[in-house]
Amino acid sequence: MGVLPAQAASGATNAAGGDDVTYKVIPYVISDPDLVAHPERVIKELNRSGGSLDALGVAPATKDGPSKITKSKAAQGVDAQAEPESYVVDSSRFPAGRIPDDIYDYPTSDQCEDQYDLASRDQGWIKNRYSYCQIHLLVMPAVRCGIFPPRCTTTGVFVSRNRLMGFGKVGGAEHASTSRWADFRLQVGVIQATGPFAESGADLTAEIECEGNYLDDDYPQTDENACFAGLNDEVEKPIGEWRRDGSAHLDLLSQASSPDAAMGEQIGTGVFHIEYDFDLPWYFQFIDTESPEGGMRFDSAWYLQSHKLGSVFDRAVPGMSYTKSDAAVGGVATHLEEARANPAATMPTQADKHLAGGSPGDPIHRLAQAKGDKQSFRYDENRRIVRNFCATKAMQDLKASLPADQGPYDCDEYPMASTYEGAGRHLFPDEPYGGTQYERHYSARWVNSEVNQEAGRRLGRWYDVDRLLDQDAFYIPIR
């Protein structure tokens, strides 16, 4: 029997039956919440149709990627104006600016399953900066097609529900201390394996692959070293063994030099996927196909405080929330919420003022003053502009009218000085996120000093722990 992808089905013949019978395996990799939740619908349609999922709106996978879905609720409900993928952690995770005992806060497999409606999309579910989860169906019908008469019947089916969980890391890999790395756990849950997939000698290999790129064109490494499979690059098992133990441990590496300002941030990006490779007895060739792609970023940012190198899943806009009912930061939370809701009413007054940072689609960007002189100077200018404005008679009169027993007070500013959208952005028209049109596009308000400083401590530690680099986009929702 011959094995050919659906797009190249001709030429495989039954040695015993002559040229009137062909055998093929049609690969499907399905990431759609409706079908992932109901694999029995897929199996039923395969048996009914002779190996086609056209009626479900599912096209076969190709060498270029997973199956295209056209009829699902998820596909039909795509909103071109939808917010970008994002995640949010509450600022209470960083009290007094402390590093959490567990900086990763990885999801458990149960939490990943609880989010299956998000995880079973192509982009998967990103719980936080260090966590990735994607769930998909791997479907392989084996089909026997006769030429006279022209009819196909399914001779066997492989169906599994697979969960890939990724774990970003800080610090270097054990065997290469300057290399960044990430850990992955694949769980292959075999639902059905019949026909050739149930025969002795039928194997399945799961291999992690990554296409890498260094953002600095002058970086002295080839792009292949920006993201590549590590020592745990593949797992091969007989299909019967996958039934008994569906787990696979895989990892990725990104080569770098020691963190140093002279080397820059050494940012490497990676687009990864799992390649599935079947080896079936008596078949002329094996079939491989790919899981949905995920994305990563590796960096060696020497200016971060606690960990100078690490890896994160960067296909989600990071968010840190302030909660109004949290007394430690409530005053700042109220300031941000009210200022963004009515910018024209904030001080200093400016009719066309816009204050970004309230949603992932309208983010602000980190200004890492420790990165270099340019960043430090712009940060200082942000602070100088606000300090001078807060010293004006109008602001001092407002301060004098506040209850003395709720002070002392700081002049809180939004967007913060640690952002490119800070008060001085109009002074930098030729630099990122600058422009003369942004003069007075900030809000200043008197807030209890300890509340203001606690909000700042939490923000600074979040930058550090979640590896927000200079110019990284983020947002601050208010709860």
Long-range contacts (C-beta under 8 A, 24 or more apart in sequence): 1-196, 1-282, 1-283, 1-284, 2-283, 2-284, 2-285, 3-278, 3-280, 3-283, 3-284, 3-285, 3-286, 3-287, 4-285, 5-60, 5-62, 5-63, 5-287, 6-60, 7-60, 7-62, 9-145, 12-284, 19-147, 20-146, 20-147, 20-148, 21-144, 21-145, 21-146, 21-147, 22-144, 22-145, 22-147, 23-142, 23-143, 23-144, 23-145, 23-155, 23-283, 24-142, 24-143, 24-145, 25-140, 25-141, 25-142, 25-143, 25-278, 25-280, 25-283, 25-287, 26-51, 26-52, 26-60, 26-140, 26-141, 26-143, 27-60, 27-61, 27-139, 27-140, 27-276, 27-287, 27-289, 28-53, 28-58, 28-60, 28-61, 28-67, 28-137, 28-138, 28-139, 28-140, 28-141, 29-61, 29-66, 29-67, 29-136, 29-137, 29-138, 29-139, 29-276, 29-289, 29-290, 29-291, 29-292, 30-58, 30-66, 30-67, 30-69, 30-136, 30-137, 30-139, 31-66, 31-69, 31-120, 31-121, 31-122, 31-134, 31-135, 31-136, 31-137, 31-292, 32-58, 32-69, 32-72, 32-74, 32-75, 32-120, 32-121, 33-72, 33-73, 33-74, 33-116, 33-117, 33-120, 33-121, 34-72, 34-73, 34-74, 35-69, 35-72, 35-137, 36-116, 36-120, 36-135, 36-136, 36-137, 36-161, 37-116, 37-120, 39-137, 39-159, 39-161, 39-191, 42-137, 42-139, 42-159, 43-157, 43-159, 43-191, 43-192, 46-139, 46-141, 46-154, 46-157, 47-154, 47-157, 50-143, 50-151, 50-152, 50-153, 50-154, 51-141, 51-142, 51-143, 51-152, 51-154, 53-139, 61-289, 61-290, 65-290, 65-292, 65-293, 66-122, 66-136, 66-289, 66-290, 66-291, 66-292, 74-121, 83-359, 83-360, 83-361, 84-316, 84-317, 84-360, 84-361, 85-123, 85-126, 85-315, 85-316, 85-317, 85-360, 86-316, 86-317, 86-318, 86-319, 86-360, 86-475, 87-126, 87-127, 87-128, 87-129, 87-316, 87-317, 87-318, 87-319, 88-319, 88-320, 88-321, 88-477, 89-128, 89-319, 89-320, 89-321, 89-462, 89-466, 90-320, 90-321, 90-323, 90-479, 91-320, 91-321, 91-322, 91-323, 91-326, 91-329, 91-455, 91-458, 91-459, 91-462, 92-323, 92-326, 92-328, 92-458, 93-462, 94-457, 94-458, 94-461, 94-462, 94-465, 95-328, 95-458, 96-454, 96-457, 97-457, 97-458, 97-460, 97-461, 98-461, 99-306, 99-461, 99-464, 99-465, 100-465, 103-130, 103-170, 103-306, 103-465, 104-128, 104-130, 104-131, 104-167, 104-168, 105-130, 105-131, 106-130, 106-131, 106-167, 107-131, 107-133, 107-165, 109-163, 109-165, 109-187, 112-163, 112-165, 113-163, 119-163, 122-292, 122-293, 123-292, 123-294, 123-315, 124-164, 124-292, 124-294, 126-313, 126-315, 126-316, 128-466, 129-168, 129-312, 129-313, 129-316, 129-318, 129-466, 129-467, 130-167, 130-168, 130-169, 130-312, 130-313, 131-165, 131-166, 131-167, 131-168, 131-313, 132-164, 132-165, 132-166, 132-167, 132-168, 132-294, 132-313, 133-163, 133-164, 133-165, 133-166, 134-163, 134-164, 134-291, 134-292, 134-294, 135-161, 135-162, 135-163, 135-164, 136-161, 136-162, 136-291, 136-292, 137-161, 137-162, 138-162, 138-188, 138-276, 138-289, 138-291, 140-197, 140-278, 140-287, 142-195, 142-196, 142-197, 142-280, 154-195, 155-195, 155-196, 156-193, 156-194, 156-195, 156-196, 156-197, 156-198, 157-192, 157-193, 157-194, 157-195, 157-197, 158-190, 158-192, 158-193, 158-194, 158-197, 158-239, 158-278, 159-190, 159-191, 159-192, 159-193, 160-188, 160-189, 160-190, 160-191, 160-242, 160-246, 161-189, 161-191, 162-186, 162-187, 162-188, 162-189, 162-274, 162-291, 163-187, 163-189, 164-274, 164-291, 164-294, 166-272, 166-294, 166-296, 166-313, 168-296, 168-310, 168-311, 168-312, 168-313, 169-310, 169-311, 170-306, 170-307, 170-309, 170-310, 170-311, 170-467, 171-307, 171-309, 171-310, 172-309, 173-230, 173-253, 175-231, 176-253, 176-255, 178-255, 178-256, 178-257, 178-258, 178-259, 178-300, 178-309, 179-253, 179-254, 179-255, 179-256, 180-253, 180-254, 180-256, 180-268, 180-298, 180-299, 180-300, 180-309, 180-310, 180-311, 181-230, 181-251, 181-252, 181-253, 181-254, 181-311, 182-251, 182-252, 182-296, 182-311, 183-249, 183-250, 183-251, 184-208, 184-249, 184-250, 184-251, 184-252, 185-247, 185-248, 185-249, 185-250, 186-235, 186-247, 186-248, 186-249, 186-250, 186-274, 187-246, 187-247, 187-248, 188-242, 188-246, 188-247, 188-248, 189-246, 190-239, 190-242, 190-243, 190-246, 193-239, 193-240, 193-243, 196-280, 196-281, 196-282, 196-283, 197-239, 197-278, 197-280, 198-239, 199-280, 199-281, 200-238, 200-281, 201-238, 201-279, 201-280, 201-281, 202-238, 202-239, 202-240, 202-278, 202-279, 202-280, 202-281, 203-236, 203-237, 203-238, 203-239, 203-278, 203-279, 204-236, 204-237, 204-238, 204-239, 204-242, 204-276, 204-277, 204-278, 204-279, 205-234, 205-235, 205-236, 205-276, 205-277, 205-279, 206-234, 206-235, 206-236, 206-248, 206-250, 206-274, 206-275, 206-276, 206-277, 207-233, 207-234, 207-235, 207-250, 207-274, 207-275, 207-277, 208-233, 208-234, 208-250, 208-251, 208-252, 208-272, 208-273, 208-274, 208-275, 209-272, 209-273, 209-274, 209-275, 209-290, 210-252, 210-270, 210-271, 210-272, 210-273, 210-296, 211-270, 211-271, 211-272, 212-254, 212-268, 212-269, 212-270, 213-268, 213-269, 213-270, 214-266, 214-267, 214-268, 215-267, 215-268, 215-269, 216-264, 216-266, 216-267, 219-264, 219-266, 221-255, 221-256, 225-254, 225-255, 225-268, 226-254, 226-255, 226-268, 226-269, 226-270, 226-298, 227-252, 227-253, 227-254, 227-268, 227-269, 227-270, 227-271, 227-272, 227-296, 227-298, 228-252, 228-253, 228-254, 228-255, 229-253, 250-274, 252-296, 252-311, 254-298, 254-311, 256-298, 256-300, 256-309, 257-300, 258-300, 259-300, 259-301, 259-302, 259-308, 259-309, 260-302, 261-302, 261-303, 261-372, 263-300, 263-302, 265-299, 265-300, 265-301, 265-302, 265-469, 265-470, 266-298, 266-299, 266-300, 267-297, 267-298, 267-299, 267-469, 268-297, 268-298, 268-299, 269-295, 269-296, 269-297, 269-298, 269-314, 270-295, 270-296, 270-297, 270-298, 271-295, 272-296, 299-467, 299-469, 301-368, 301-371, 301-467, 301-469, 303-368, 303-370, 303-371, 303-470, 304-463, 304-464, 304-467, 304-469, 305-464, 306-464, 306-465, 307-467, 310-467, 312-466, 312-467, 316-360, 317-360, 317-363, 317-473, 317-474, 317-475, 318-466, 318-468, 318-472, 318-473, 318-474, 318-475, 319-360, 319-474, 319-475, 319-476, 319-477, 320-458, 320-459, 320-462, 320-466, 320-474, 320-476, 321-476, 321-477, 321-478, 321-479, 322-455, 322-476, 322-478, 322-479, 323-478, 323-479, 324-478, 324-479, 327-451, 328-451, 328-454, 329-451, 329-454, 329-455, 329-458, 330-451, 331-412, 331-447, 331-448, 331-451, 331-452, 332-412, 332-447, 332-451, 332-452, 332-455, 333-455, 333-478, 333-479, 335-412, 335-414, 335-443, 335-445, 335-447, 336-414, 336-476, 336-478, 337-478, 339-414, 339-443, 339-445, 343-443, 346-443, 346-444, 346-445, 347-389, 347-394, 347-395, 347-398, 347-443, 347-444, 347-445, 348-389, 348-440, 348-442, 348-444, 349-440, 350-439, 350-440, 350-441, 353-440, 353-441, 354-441, 355-414, 355-415, 355-441, 355-442, 355-443, 356-415, 356-421, 357-414, 357-415, 357-419, 357-421, 357-474, 357-475, 357-476, 358-475, 358-476, 358-477, 358-478, 359-475, 359-477, 360-475, 362-475, 363-473, 363-474, 363-475, 364-415, 364-419, 364-420, 364-421, 364-473, 364-474, 364-475, 364-476, 365-419, 365-420, 365-421, 365-432, 365-433, 365-471, 365-472, 365-473, 365-474, 366-418, 366-419, 366-420, 366-463, 366-468, 366-469, 366-470, 366-471, 366-472, 366-474, 367-417, 367-418, 367-419, 367-420, 367-422, 367-470, 367-471, 368-418, 368-463, 368-468, 368-469, 368-470, 369-418, 371-470, 374-431, 375-470, 378-420, 378-422, 378-424, 378-428, 378-431, 379-417, 379-418, 379-422, 381-424, 381-427, 381-428, 382-413, 382-416, 382-417, 382-419, 382-422, 382-423, 382-424, 382-425, 383-417, 384-424, 385-422, 385-423, 385-424, 385-427, 385-442, 386-411, 386-413, 386-417, 386-423, 386-442, 386-444, 387-411, 389-423, 389-444, 390-444, 395-444, 395-446, 398-446, 399-446, 402-446, 406-448, 407-448, 407-449, 408-448, 408-449, 409-446, 409-447, 409-448, 409-449, 410-446, 410-447, 410-448, 410-449, 410-452, 410-453, 411-444, 411-445, 411-446, 411-447, 412-444, 412-445, 412-446, 412-447, 412-452, 412-455, 413-442, 413-443, 413-444, 414-442, 414-443, 415-442, 416-456, 416-459, 418-459, 418-460, 418-463, 420-471, 432-471
